[in-house]
Amino acid sequence: MRTRLRPPSFSGRLHDARTATAIGRWLGAAIAVCFLTGLISHYLQHPPGWLANELPPRPVWGYRLTQGLHVASGLAAIPLLLAKLWAVYPRLWVWPPVRSVKHGLERLSVGVLVAAAVFQLFTGLLNIVEWYPWPFSFVPVHFAVAWLVAGAVLLHVAVKAPEIRDHWSRRSPGTLTLPPEDAPDRRSLLVAVGAAVTAVTLTTVGQAFTPLKRLDLLAPRHPGIGPQGLPVNRTAAAAGVTAAKVADWRLEVLGPRRYTLTLDELRALPQAEAVLPIACVEGWSASAHWGGVRVRDLLERAGASGDAGLRVVSMEVRGAYRVMEMGREYAHDPLTLLALTLNGQVLSADHGFPARIIAPNRPGVLQTKWVTRLEVL
């Protein structure tokens, strides 16, 4: 006897538009914050030519705030996305799967949105623990898929515009009227989702928001834990910077008046101090007390003009940020240092000995360690 293939049936009453709409609002807010702060992060790391000299070094904690929000909102979006998919899961099994051209386009837009959102959030999660099990470069792909998610959200909203209009004009009783017997279950579900988001946030946000660092149980980094009281992402050994390389270290400064300094000569120059945060793209950040020579003093000695930028070259053997450039606003800011000390001690090897860059409102990957050459641009 032949049987007809039928889609699964769902008896639960919370797989409904009202539940999906409530969770979707929270998810939409989290994705919006994550997208906007992600744009800030990307353009601070990879500024287009017209923007390179205009990026502001103040407030000094700006990148710490935006990148902390980026990672926190991305992590919060994970339980929200799972709850949203649970709420709409039965609609993935509607029969027939395509009823019209419009319905087919709608389903295609939802498929793109779901796939892009899942990819974006979970690859972002793996990035903050620095695990890259894929063959592509994370940064450009993550940036491109972020725009894909944004476009898919806008397309989905456009397709659903008539239903949204009916919802807000109260002509959609199916999403506004709650059967009395369902109200307690729906409230319990939403409270549970909210509790999950709160738990994820409280146990991870302490890596950037240090007043909550005691609750930082699930984040991969902990402020204050590491050499000289500061976490380390990339060690000297991983960067290929050995004691033999450092033994005959010299700082080259290339400009109209080229010169070279030994470490003792660099220490003999006028020193400055600054309290600045290190804020990494993985979401952790911590403030520290830095000492060293102002970069603008080194540029002036090389005969650089007031609008000159700077290229910084590290001793590390390989890496995407072995060579870094900073625009004039950073290069001439009095808080931008070629740092020689951290928290009152000589830099450790893992923190960039003999010298490293520290600048305000700047991603950690651009706070170049093991500096060996400065080039006036």
C-alpha contacts under 8 A as a table, 3 or more apart, distances in Angstrom:
res1	aa1	res2	aa2	distance
7	P	93	W	5.93
7	P	94	V	7.28
7	P	95	W	6.97
8	P	93	W	7.11
9	S	90	P	7.77
10	F	90	P	6.70
12	G	15	H	6.39
13	R	16	D	6.56
13	R	182	D	7.31
14	L	19	T	6.34
14	L	87	A	6.80
14	L	182	D	7.66
14	L	185	D	7.80
14	L	186	R	6.52
15	H	19	T	6.90
15	H	20	A	7.37
15	H	86	W	7.31
15	H	87	A	4.46
15	H	88	V	5.94
15	H	89	Y	7.33
15	H	90	P	6.94
16	D	19	T	5.62
16	D	20	A	6.27
16	D	87	A	6.52
16	D	88	V	7.06
16	D	175	T	7.89
17	A	20	A	5.02
17	A	21	T	5.85
17	A	88	V	7.78
17	A	174	G	7.40
17	A	175	T	5.59
18	R	21	T	5.12
18	R	22	A	6.26
18	R	174	G	7.52
18	R	175	T	4.55
18	R	176	L	6.76
19	T	22	A	5.26
19	T	23	I	6.33
19	T	87	A	6.60
19	T	186	R	7.01
19	T	190	L	8.00
20	A	23	I	5.34
20	A	24	G	5.76
20	A	84	K	5.83
20	A	87	A	5.40
20	A	88	V	6.41
21	T	24	G	4.88
21	T	25	R	6.24
22	A	25	R	5.49
22	A	26	W	6.98
23	I	26	W	5.34
23	I	27	L	6.19
23	I	80	L	6.69
23	I	83	A	7.21
23	I	84	K	5.96
23	I	190	L	7.52
24	G	27	L	4.90
24	G	28	G	5.84
24	G	80	L	7.89
24	G	84	K	6.40
25	R	28	G	5.08
25	R	29	A	6.29
26	W	29	A	5.24
26	W	30	A	6.33
26	W	80	L	7.29
27	L	30	A	5.12
27	L	31	I	6.13
27	L	77	A	5.89
27	L	80	L	5.63
27	L	81	L	6.57
27	L	84	K	7.98
28	G	31	I	5.17
28	G	32	A	6.05
29	A	32	A	5.12
29	A	33	V	6.31
30	A	33	V	5.32
30	A	34	C	6.10
30	A	73	S	5.22
30	A	74	G	6.93
30	A	76	A	7.01
30	A	77	A	5.75
31	I	34	C	4.94
31	I	35	F	5.91
31	I	73	S	7.08
31	I	74	G	7.04
31	I	77	A	6.75
32	A	35	F	5.15
32	A	36	L	6.17
33	V	36	L	5.36
33	V	37	T	6.06
33	V	69	L	7.39
33	V	70	H	6.81
33	V	73	S	6.54
34	C	37	T	5.44
34	C	38	G	5.84
34	C	69	L	7.13
34	C	70	H	4.68
34	C	71	V	7.27
34	C	73	S	5.51
34	C	74	G	5.78
35	F	38	G	5.00
35	F	39	L	6.32
35	F	70	H	7.60
35	F	146	A	6.72
35	F	150	A	7.76
36	L	39	L	5.22
36	L	40	I	6.63
37	T	40	I	5.05
37	T	41	S	6.28
37	T	66	T	5.44
37	T	67	Q	6.51
37	T	69	L	6.98
37	T	70	H	5.31
38	G	41	S	5.00
38	G	42	H	6.11
38	G	67	Q	7.36
38	G	70	H	6.02
39	L	42	H	5.14
39	L	43	Y	6.15
40	I	43	Y	5.40
40	I	44	L	6.09
40	I	66	T	7.38
41	S	44	L	5.26
41	S	45	Q	6.29
41	S	63	Y	7.37
41	S	66	T	7.48
41	S	67	Q	6.52
41	S	281	V	7.70
41	S	363	P	7.58
42	H	45	Q	5.19
42	H	46	H	5.82
42	H	47	P	7.59
42	H	143	F	7.51
43	Y	46	H	4.88
43	Y	47	P	4.56
43	Y	48	P	7.36
44	L	47	P	5.70
44	L	55	L	7.38
44	L	362	R	7.12
44	L	363	P	7.10
45	Q	363	P	6.63
45	Q	365	V	7.98
45	Q	366	L	7.26
47	P	50	W	7.97
47	P	51	L	5.83
47	P	52	A	5.27
48	P	51	L	5.45
48	P	52	A	6.11
49	G	52	A	5.31
49	G	53	N	7.97
50	W	53	N	7.33
50	W	54	E	7.94
51	L	54	E	5.25
51	L	55	L	6.40
52	A	55	L	6.13
52	A	326	M	7.31
52	A	327	G	5.41
53	N	309	G	7.41
53	N	326	M	7.63
53	N	327	G	4.16
53	N	328	R	5.34
53	N	329	E	6.19
54	E	327	G	7.13
54	E	328	R	7.68
54	E	329	E	6.52
55	L	327	G	7.40
55	L	329	E	6.77
55	L	330	Y	7.82
56	P	59	P	7.87
56	P	329	E	6.45
56	P	330	Y	7.42
56	P	361	N	7.64
57	P	60	V	6.28
57	P	329	E	6.60
57	P	330	Y	5.79
57	P	333	D	7.40
57	P	359	A	7.66
57	P	360	P	5.38
57	P	361	N	5.13
57	P	362	R	7.27
58	R	61	W	7.48
58	R	62	G	6.84
58	R	360	P	6.67
58	R	361	N	6.04
59	P	62	G	5.18
59	P	360	P	7.47
59	P	361	N	6.36
60	V	63	Y	7.68
60	V	276	L	6.95
60	V	277	P	7.74
60	V	360	P	4.44
60	V	361	N	4.47
61	W	64	R	5.14
61	W	65	L	6.27
61	W	276	L	7.81
61	W	277	P	6.86
61	W	360	P	7.15
61	W	361	N	5.60
62	G	65	L	5.32
62	G	66	T	6.33
62	G	361	N	5.26
63	Y	66	T	5.11
63	Y	67	Q	5.74
63	Y	68	G	7.97
63	Y	279	A	6.80
63	Y	361	N	5.09
63	Y	362	R	6.05
63	Y	363	P	6.56
64	R	67	Q	5.56
64	R	68	G	5.87
64	R	208	A	7.21
64	R	277	P	7.31
64	R	278	I	7.70
64	R	279	A	5.12
64	R	280	C	7.92
64	R	285	S	6.37
64	R	361	N	7.24
65	L	68	G	5.18
65	L	69	L	6.16
65	L	208	A	7.98
66	T	69	L	5.10
66	T	70	H	6.08
67	Q	70	H	4.78
67	Q	71	V	6.26
67	Q	279	A	7.62
67	Q	280	C	7.77
67	Q	281	V	6.52
67	Q	283	G	5.96
68	G	71	V	5.46
68	G	72	A	6.03
68	G	205	V	7.39
68	G	208	A	5.66
68	G	209	F	7.67
68	G	283	G	5.21
68	G	284	W	7.05
68	G	285	S	7.90
69	L	72	A	5.03
69	L	73	S	5.79
70	H	73	S	5.45
70	H	74	G	6.12
70	H	283	G	7.68
71	V	74	G	5.05
71	V	75	L	6.15
71	V	282	E	7.28
71	V	283	G	5.51
72	A	75	L	5.24
72	A	76	A	6.14
72	A	201	T	6.36
72	A	204	T	7.41
72	A	205	V	6.07
72	A	283	G	7.81
73	S	76	A	4.97
73	S	77	A	6.03
74	G	77	A	5.09
74	G	78	I	6.79
74	G	121	L	6.32
74	G	124	G	7.65
75	L	78	I	5.49
75	L	79	P	7.86
75	L	121	L	7.52
75	L	125	L	7.21
75	L	200	V	7.08
75	L	201	T	7.25
76	A	79	P	6.32
76	A	80	L	6.79
76	A	197	V	5.28
76	A	198	T	7.83
76	A	200	V	6.49
76	A	201	T	6.29
77	A	80	L	4.95
77	A	81	L	5.84
77	A	121	L	7.59
77	A	197	V	7.83
78	I	81	L	5.17
78	I	82	L	6.32
78	I	121	L	6.57
78	I	122	F	7.90
79	P	82	L	5.07
79	P	83	A	6.12
79	P	193	V	7.19
79	P	196	A	6.79
79	P	197	V	6.33
80	L	83	A	5.11
80	L	84	K	6.05
80	L	193	V	6.97
80	L	197	V	7.23
81	L	84	K	4.99
81	L	85	L	6.12
81	L	118	V	7.95
82	L	85	L	5.17
82	L	86	W	6.20
83	A	86	W	5.02
83	A	87	A	6.24
83	A	193	V	7.06
84	K	87	A	5.11
84	K	88	V	6.38
85	L	88	V	5.28
85	L	89	Y	5.59
86	W	89	Y	5.11
87	A	90	P	7.73
88	V	91	R	5.57
88	V	92	L	7.22
89	Y	92	L	5.49
89	Y	93	W	7.56
90	P	93	W	5.49
90	P	94	V	7.08
91	R	94	V	5.32
93	W	97	P	7.09
94	V	97	P	5.67
95	W	98	V	7.60
96	P	99	R	6.23
98	V	101	V	7.63
98	V	103	H	6.02
98	V	104	G	5.20
98	V	107	R	7.95
99	R	103	H	5.91
99	R	104	G	7.00
100	S	103	H	5.03
100	S	104	G	6.03
101	V	104	G	5.02
101	V	105	L	6.21
102	K	105	L	5.18
102	K	106	E	6.15
103	H	106	E	5.00
103	H	107	R	6.21
104	G	107	R	5.17
104	G	108	L	6.12
105	L	108	L	4.97
105	L	109	S	6.13
106	E	109	S	5.18
106	E	110	V	6.29
106	E	156	H	7.27
106	E	159	V	6.55
107	R	110	V	5.05
107	R	111	G	6.09
108	L	111	G	5.02
108	L	112	V	6.28
109	S	112	V	5.21
109	S	113	L	6.13
109	S	152	A	6.30
109	S	155	L	6.89
109	S	156	H	6.27
110	V	113	L	4.98
110	V	114	V	6.05
110	V	152	A	7.58
110	V	156	H	6.71
111	G	114	V	5.27
111	G	115	A	6.06
112	V	115	A	5.25
112	V	116	A	5.93
112	V	152	A	6.64
113	L	116	A	5.30
113	L	117	A	5.97
113	L	148	L	7.92
113	L	149	V	5.92
113	L	152	A	5.10
113	L	153	V	6.57
113	L	156	H	7.97
114	V	117	A	5.22
114	V	118	V	6.06
115	A	118	V	5.32
115	A	119	F	6.10
116	A	119	F	5.12
116	A	120	Q	5.96
116	A	145	V	6.46
116	A	146	A	7.98
116	A	148	L	6.85
116	A	149	V	5.69
117	A	120	Q	5.10
117	A	121	L	6.10
117	A	149	V	6.09
118	V	121	L	5.47
118	V	122	F	6.09
119	F	122	F	5.56
119	F	123	T	5.91
120	Q	123	T	5.50
120	Q	124	G	5.98
120	Q	142	H	6.56
120	Q	145	V	6.69
120	Q	146	A	6.97
121	L	124	G	5.08
121	L	125	L	6.16
122	F	125	L	4.86
122	F	126	L	6.33
123	T	126	L	5.07
123	T	127	N	6.14
123	T	142	H	7.94
124	G	127	N	4.94
124	G	128	I	6.51
124	G	142	H	7.75
125	L	128	I	5.53
125	L	129	V	7.01
126	L	129	V	5.37
126	L	130	E	6.17
126	L	131	W	5.34
126	L	132	Y	6.79
127	N	130	E	4.68
127	N	131	W	5.87
127	N	132	Y	6.77
127	N	138	F	7.95
127	N	282	E	6.77
128	I	131	W	7.80
128	I	220	P	7.30
128	I	281	V	7.69
128	I	282	E	4.29
128	I	283	G	6.91
129	V	220	P	5.90
129	V	282	E	7.35
130	E	282	E	7.89
132	Y	138	F	7.86
136	F	141	V	7.51
137	S	140	P	6.43
137	S	141	V	6.54
138	F	141	V	5.43
138	F	142	H	5.77
139	V	142	H	5.21
139	V	143	F	6.13
140	P	143	F	5.11
140	P	144	A	6.12
141	V	144	A	5.10
141	V	145	V	6.06
142	H	145	V	5.29
142	H	146	A	6.13
143	F	146	A	5.17
143	F	147	W	6.82
144	A	147	W	5.42
144	A	148	L	6.51
145	V	148	L	4.69
145	V	149	V	6.12
146	A	149	V	5.14
146	A	150	A	6.28
147	W	150	A	4.97
147	W	151	G	6.07
148	L	151	G	5.13
148	L	152	A	6.03
149	V	152	A	5.06
149	V	153	V	6.11
150	A	153	V	5.19
150	A	154	L	6.35
151	G	154	L	5.15
151	G	155	L	6.13
152	A	155	L	5.02
152	A	156	H	6.00
153	V	156	H	5.07
153	V	157	V	6.15
154	L	157	V	5.13
154	L	158	A	6.17
155	L	158	A	5.03
155	L	159	V	6.20
156	H	159	V	5.13
156	H	160	K	6.13
157	V	160	K	5.04
157	V	161	A	5.78
158	A	161	A	5.00
159	V	162	P	7.66
160	K	163	E	5.44
160	K	164	I	6.13
161	A	164	I	4.97
161	A	165	R	6.00
162	P	165	R	5.08
162	P	166	D	6.23
163	E	166	D	5.07
163	E	167	H	6.07
163	E	172	S	7.64
164	I	167	H	4.95
164	I	168	W	6.29
165	R	168	W	5.35
165	R	169	S	6.05
166	D	169	S	5.05
166	D	170	R	5.92
166	D	171	R	4.88
166	D	172	S	5.40
167	H	170	R	5.12
167	H	171	R	6.06
167	H	172	S	5.06
167	H	173	P	7.99
167	H	175	T	7.01
167	H	176	L	7.35
168	W	171	R	7.70
169	S	172	S	7.84
170	R	173	P	6.95
170	R	176	L	7.26
172	S	175	T	5.85
172	S	176	L	6.41
173	P	176	L	4.91
173	P	177	T	5.23
174	G	177	T	5.97
175	T	178	L	7.75
178	L	182	D	6.71
178	L	183	A	6.15
179	P	182	D	5.43
179	P	183	A	6.54
180	P	183	A	5.48
180	P	184	P	8.00
181	E	184	P	7.09
182	D	185	D	5.49
182	D	186	R	6.15
183	A	186	R	5.19
183	A	187	R	6.12
184	P	187	R	5.15
184	P	188	S	6.10
185	D	188	S	5.04
185	D	189	L	6.16
186	R	189	L	5.07
186	R	190	L	6.23
187	R	190	L	5.19
187	R	191	V	6.04
188	S	191	V	5.08
188	S	192	A	6.10
189	L	192	A	5.09
189	L	193	V	6.25
190	L	193	V	5.06
190	L	194	G	6.07
191	V	194	G	5.02
191	V	195	A	6.03
192	A	195	A	4.98
192	A	196	A	6.20
193	V	196	A	5.10
193	V	197	V	6.32
194	G	197	V	5.17
194	G	198	T	6.12
195	A	198	T	5.01
195	A	199	A	6.04
196	A	199	A	5.11
196	A	200	V	6.19
197	V	200	V	5.23
197	V	201	T	6.13
198	T	201	T	5.12
198	T	202	L	5.99
199	A	202	L	5.26
199	A	203	T	6.11
200	V	203	T	5.44
200	V	204	T	6.30
200	V	218	L	7.96
201	T	204	T	5.39
201	T	205	V	5.53
202	L	205	V	5.75
202	L	206	G	7.04
202	L	212	L	7.41
202	L	215	L	6.43
202	L	216	D	7.21
203	T	206	G	6.86
203	T	215	L	5.22
203	T	216	D	4.68
203	T	217	L	5.10
203	T	218	L	5.53
203	T	219	A	6.96
204	T	207	Q	6.18
204	T	215	L	7.50
204	T	216	D	5.11
204	T	217	L	6.56
204	T	218	L	5.50
204	T	219	A	4.66
205	V	208	A	5.77
205	V	209	F	5.86
205	V	212	L	7.15
205	V	213	K	7.74
205	V	216	D	6.80
205	V	219	A	7.65
206	G	209	F	4.68
206	G	210	T	5.19
206	G	211	P	6.87
206	G	212	L	4.47
206	G	213	K	4.00
206	G	214	R	7.14
206	G	215	L	6.39
206	G	216	D	4.88
206	G	219	A	7.98
206	G	222	H	7.62
206	G	223	P	7.90
207	Q	210	T	6.44
207	Q	213	K	6.10
207	Q	216	D	6.23
207	Q	219	A	6.55
207	Q	221	R	6.08
207	Q	222	H	5.33
207	Q	223	P	5.75
207	Q	283	G	6.97
207	Q	284	W	4.64
207	Q	285	S	6.34
208	A	213	K	7.98
208	A	223	P	7.49
208	A	279	A	7.94
208	A	283	G	6.41
208	A	284	W	4.74
208	A	285	S	4.76
208	A	286	A	6.88
209	F	212	L	5.99
209	F	213	K	6.86
209	F	285	S	7.90
210	T	213	K	4.76
210	T	223	P	6.94
210	T	286	A	7.52
211	P	214	R	7.73
212	L	215	L	5.58
212	L	216	D	6.83
213	K	216	D	4.97
213	K	222	H	7.03
213	K	223	P	6.93
214	R	217	L	7.79
216	D	219	A	5.99
216	D	222	H	6.78
219	A	222	H	7.19
221	R	225	I	7.98
221	R	231	P	6.94
221	R	284	W	6.24
222	H	225	I	5.75
222	H	231	P	7.12
222	H	284	W	7.39
223	P	229	G	7.90
223	P	230	L	6.55
223	P	231	P	6.56
223	P	284	W	7.16
223	P	285	S	6.65
223	P	286	A	5.57
224	G	229	G	4.62
224	G	230	L	5.07
224	G	231	P	6.69
224	G	286	A	7.10
225	I	229	G	5.40
225	I	230	L	5.71
225	I	231	P	5.64
226	G	229	G	5.14
226	G	230	L	4.76
226	G	231	P	4.34
226	G	232	V	6.39
227	P	230	L	5.78
227	P	231	P	6.73
227	P	232	V	7.41
227	P	348	S	7.29
227	P	350	D	7.55
227	P	351	H	7.70
228	Q	342	L	7.11
228	Q	343	N	7.03
228	Q	345	Q	7.78
228	Q	348	S	7.57
230	L	286	A	7.00
230	L	288	A	7.65
232	V	235	T	6.67
232	V	350	D	6.95
232	V	351	H	7.11
234	R	238	A	6.24
234	R	239	A	6.85
234	R	350	D	7.25
235	T	238	A	5.19
235	T	239	A	6.30
235	T	349	A	7.69
235	T	350	D	4.70
235	T	351	H	7.60
236	A	239	A	5.02
236	A	240	G	6.13
236	A	241	V	5.08
236	A	242	T	7.06
236	A	316	E	7.91
236	A	349	A	5.89
236	A	350	D	4.89
236	A	351	H	7.91
236	A	352	G	7.45
237	A	240	G	5.10
237	A	241	V	5.97
237	A	242	T	6.82
238	A	241	V	7.77
239	A	316	E	4.96
239	A	317	V	6.08
239	A	318	R	6.78
239	A	319	G	7.69
240	G	316	E	5.68
240	G	317	V	5.50
240	G	318	R	7.85
241	V	245	K	6.46
241	V	246	V	7.45
241	V	315	M	6.53
241	V	316	E	5.57
241	V	317	V	7.21
241	V	370	W	7.79
242	T	245	K	5.30
242	T	246	V	6.55
243	A	246	V	5.11
243	A	247	A	6.08
244	A	247	A	5.20
244	A	248	D	7.56
245	K	248	D	6.55
245	K	249	W	6.88
246	V	249	W	4.97
246	V	354	P	7.36
249	W	262	T	6.94
249	W	263	L	7.43
249	W	354	P	7.93
249	W	372	T	7.37
250	R	260	T	6.58
250	R	261	L	5.74
250	R	262	T	4.95
250	R	263	L	6.83
250	R	372	T	6.51
251	L	260	T	5.54
251	L	261	L	5.12
251	L	262	T	6.38
251	L	263	L	7.68
251	L	371	V	7.49
251	L	372	T	4.97
251	L	373	R	5.56
251	L	374	L	7.66
252	E	258	R	7.71
252	E	259	Y	6.19
252	E	260	T	4.58
252	E	261	L	6.65
252	E	372	T	6.41
252	E	373	R	4.65
252	E	374	L	6.22
253	V	258	R	5.76
253	V	259	Y	5.51
253	V	260	T	6.13
253	V	298	L	7.71
253	V	302	A	6.85
253	V	373	R	5.87
253	V	374	L	4.76
253	V	375	E	5.90
253	V	376	V	7.70
254	L	257	R	7.17
254	L	258	R	4.74
254	L	259	Y	6.83
254	L	302	A	6.99
254	L	373	R	7.64
254	L	374	L	6.16
254	L	375	E	4.67
254	L	376	V	6.03
255	G	258	R	5.16
255	G	299	L	7.91
255	G	302	A	5.28
255	G	303	G	6.54
255	G	304	A	6.53
255	G	375	E	6.31
255	G	376	V	5.12
255	G	377	L	7.94
256	P	302	A	5.97
256	P	303	G	5.37
256	P	304	A	6.75
257	R	301	R	7.36
257	R	302	A	4.56
257	R	303	G	5.58
258	R	302	A	5.84
259	Y	302	A	7.14
261	L	264	D	7.96
261	L	265	E	5.69
261	L	266	L	6.03
262	T	265	E	5.13
262	T	266	L	6.18
263	L	266	L	5.02
263	L	267	R	6.18
263	L	354	P	7.32
264	D	267	R	5.08
264	D	268	A	6.23
265	E	268	A	5.00
265	E	269	L	6.70
266	L	269	L	5.48
266	L	293	V	7.58
267	R	270	P	7.81
267	R	271	Q	7.45
267	R	292	G	7.65
267	R	293	V	7.96
267	R	340	L	7.90
269	L	293	V	7.01
270	P	293	V	6.55
271	Q	291	G	6.84
271	Q	292	G	5.20
271	Q	293	V	4.98
271	Q	294	R	7.32
272	A	291	G	5.70
272	A	292	G	5.49
272	A	293	V	5.81
272	A	294	R	6.47
272	A	337	L	7.71
273	E	289	H	7.22
273	E	290	W	5.62
273	E	291	G	4.38
273	E	292	G	6.52
273	E	335	L	7.90
274	A	289	H	5.96
274	A	290	W	5.33
274	A	291	G	6.53
274	A	335	L	6.18
275	V	287	S	6.67
275	V	288	A	5.59
275	V	289	H	4.52
275	V	290	W	6.07
276	L	287	S	5.35
276	L	288	A	5.77
276	L	289	H	6.69
276	L	290	W	7.30
276	L	358	I	7.69
276	L	359	A	7.46
276	L	360	P	6.35
277	P	285	S	6.48
277	P	286	A	5.21
277	P	287	S	3.77
277	P	288	A	6.01
277	P	360	P	7.51
278	I	285	S	5.39
278	I	286	A	5.57
278	I	287	S	6.19
278	I	288	A	7.64
278	I	363	P	7.52
278	I	364	G	5.64
278	I	367	Q	7.99
279	A	283	G	7.09
279	A	284	W	6.07
279	A	285	S	4.17
279	A	286	A	6.72
279	A	362	R	7.42
279	A	363	P	5.78
279	A	364	G	5.11
280	C	283	G	5.65
280	C	284	W	5.69
280	C	285	S	6.15
280	C	363	P	5.82
280	C	364	G	4.45
280	C	365	V	6.66
281	V	284	W	7.50
281	V	363	P	6.66
281	V	364	G	6.87
281	V	365	V	7.50
288	A	342	L	6.97
288	A	343	N	6.18
289	H	342	L	5.85
289	H	343	N	4.71
289	H	344	G	7.15
290	W	339	A	6.28
290	W	340	L	7.65
290	W	341	T	5.74
290	W	342	L	4.83
290	W	343	N	6.13
290	W	344	G	7.43
290	W	358	I	7.88
291	G	337	L	7.50
291	G	339	A	5.40
291	G	340	L	5.91
291	G	341	T	4.99
291	G	342	L	6.57
291	G	344	G	7.53
292	G	337	L	5.89
292	G	338	L	5.56
292	G	339	A	4.16
292	G	340	L	4.89
292	G	341	T	6.50
293	V	297	D	7.27
293	V	298	L	7.61
293	V	337	L	5.49
293	V	338	L	5.30
293	V	339	A	6.48
293	V	340	L	7.83
294	R	297	D	5.36
294	R	298	L	6.81
294	R	334	P	6.38
294	R	335	L	7.11
294	R	336	T	6.02
294	R	337	L	4.48
294	R	338	L	6.18
295	V	298	L	5.15
295	V	299	L	6.30
295	V	331	A	6.31
295	V	332	H	6.90
295	V	334	P	7.84
295	V	336	T	5.99
295	V	337	L	5.24
295	V	338	L	5.86
296	R	299	L	4.95
296	R	300	E	6.09
296	R	331	A	6.10
296	R	332	H	4.77
296	R	333	D	7.07
296	R	334	P	7.05
296	R	336	T	7.77
297	D	300	E	5.10
297	D	301	R	6.23
298	L	301	R	5.17
298	L	302	A	6.40
299	L	302	A	5.04
299	L	303	G	6.46
299	L	304	A	5.31
299	L	376	V	7.05
300	E	303	G	5.07
300	E	304	A	5.38
300	E	305	S	7.37
301	R	304	A	7.51
302	A	376	V	7.97
304	A	308	A	6.14
304	A	376	V	6.55
305	S	308	A	5.43
306	G	328	R	7.64
306	G	332	H	7.44
307	D	328	R	5.45
308	A	327	G	7.52
308	A	328	R	5.49
308	A	331	A	7.80
308	A	376	V	6.52
308	A	377	L	5.57
309	G	325	E	7.49
309	G	326	M	5.94
309	G	327	G	4.61
309	G	328	R	4.50
309	G	331	A	6.13
309	G	376	V	6.16
309	G	377	L	4.86
310	L	325	E	5.63
310	L	326	M	5.36
310	L	327	G	6.52
310	L	328	R	7.38
310	L	331	A	6.39
310	L	374	L	6.79
310	L	375	E	5.70
310	L	376	V	4.90
310	L	377	L	5.26
311	R	323	V	7.05
311	R	324	M	5.72
311	R	325	E	4.31
311	R	326	M	6.49
311	R	374	L	5.81
311	R	375	E	4.95
311	R	376	V	6.49
311	R	377	L	6.75
312	V	323	V	5.71
312	V	324	M	5.11
312	V	325	E	6.03
312	V	368	T	7.41
312	V	371	V	6.90
312	V	372	T	7.91
312	V	373	R	5.99
312	V	374	L	4.85
312	V	375	E	6.47
313	V	322	R	6.16
313	V	323	V	4.64
313	V	324	M	6.55
313	V	368	T	7.94
313	V	371	V	5.87
313	V	372	T	6.00
313	V	373	R	5.12
313	V	374	L	6.47
314	S	322	R	5.32
314	S	323	V	6.33
314	S	368	T	6.74
314	S	369	K	6.37
314	S	370	W	5.25
314	S	371	V	4.38
314	S	372	T	5.51
314	S	373	R	7.02
315	M	322	R	7.61
315	M	370	W	5.47
315	M	371	V	6.18
315	M	372	T	5.91
316	E	319	G	7.43
316	E	322	R	6.31
316	E	370	W	6.93
317	V	322	R	7.71
318	R	322	R	6.38
319	G	322	R	5.31
320	A	323	V	7.70
321	Y	324	M	5.92
321	Y	365	V	6.71
321	Y	366	L	6.93
321	Y	368	T	7.60
322	R	368	T	7.49
324	M	366	L	6.38
324	M	368	T	7.15
326	M	330	Y	6.17
326	M	331	A	6.24
327	G	330	Y	5.72
327	G	331	A	6.13
328	R	331	A	4.92
328	R	332	H	5.90
329	E	332	H	5.74
329	E	333	D	6.12
330	Y	333	D	5.23
330	Y	336	T	6.62
330	Y	359	A	6.92
330	Y	360	P	7.72
331	A	336	T	6.64
332	H	336	T	7.29
333	D	336	T	5.54
334	P	337	L	7.70
335	L	359	A	6.32
335	L	360	P	6.67
336	T	357	I	7.37
336	T	358	I	5.80
336	T	359	A	4.25
336	T	360	P	6.63
337	L	357	I	5.89
337	L	358	I	5.39
337	L	359	A	6.40
338	L	355	A	6.17
338	L	356	R	5.47
338	L	357	I	4.78
338	L	358	I	6.54
339	A	342	L	7.66
339	A	355	A	5.54
339	A	356	R	5.24
339	A	357	I	5.88
339	A	358	I	6.39
340	L	346	V	6.14
340	L	347	L	5.94
340	L	353	F	7.24
340	L	354	P	6.44
340	L	355	A	5.07
340	L	356	R	6.95
341	T	344	G	5.91
341	T	345	Q	5.18
341	T	346	V	4.37
341	T	347	L	4.95
342	L	345	Q	5.30
342	L	346	V	6.29
342	L	347	L	5.66
346	V	353	F	7.66
347	L	351	H	5.85
347	L	352	G	6.34
347	L	353	F	5.00
347	L	354	P	6.63
347	L	355	A	7.40
348	S	351	H	5.21
348	S	352	G	6.52
348	S	353	F	5.53
349	A	352	G	5.35
349	A	353	F	4.75
349	A	354	P	7.50
350	D	353	F	7.23
351	H	356	R	7.83
351	H	369	K	6.74
352	G	355	A	5.79
352	G	356	R	5.40
352	G	368	T	7.88
352	G	369	K	4.23
352	G	370	W	4.52
352	G	371	V	7.57
353	F	356	R	7.02
353	F	369	K	7.40
353	F	370	W	5.77
354	P	370	W	6.21
354	P	371	V	7.59
355	A	369	K	6.68
355	A	370	W	5.60
355	A	371	V	5.60
355	A	372	T	7.94
356	R	367	Q	7.02
356	R	368	T	5.64
356	R	369	K	4.29
356	R	370	W	5.59
356	R	371	V	5.41
357	I	367	Q	4.97
357	I	368	T	5.20
357	I	369	K	6.40
357	I	371	V	7.42
358	I	367	Q	5.32
358	I	368	T	7.67
359	A	362	R	6.19
359	A	367	Q	6.85
362	R	366	L	6.79
362	R	367	Q	7.30
363	P	366	L	5.56
363	P	367	Q	6.93
364	G	367	Q	5.14
365	V	368	T	6.75
368	T	371	V	6.64
371	V	374	L	7.87
